[in-house]
Amino acid sequence: MTKKEKQIEFKDKLLKGLEKMYTNLIEYKRQKNSVLVVMKGDKIVKIKP
């Protein structure tokens, strides 16, 4: 496996992990009925999940 292939594999694993973490975060916020704070452009926005 070349260095480039290892980097692509690592990137794919990292993105899958981030997606899973994001879905778990949304589910946790729904269970706790708390707001989700995100940044849109220059502003901080609070969202009810």
C-alpha angles and dihedrals in degrees: 000000000000126000091253092053091049090052092050091048091049091049091051092050091047093051092048090051092050092049091051091048091050093052090047090051092052091048091049092050090050092051093049092041091228131141124262114226116210136164119238111186106309096340133085111226129192115214130189107226 
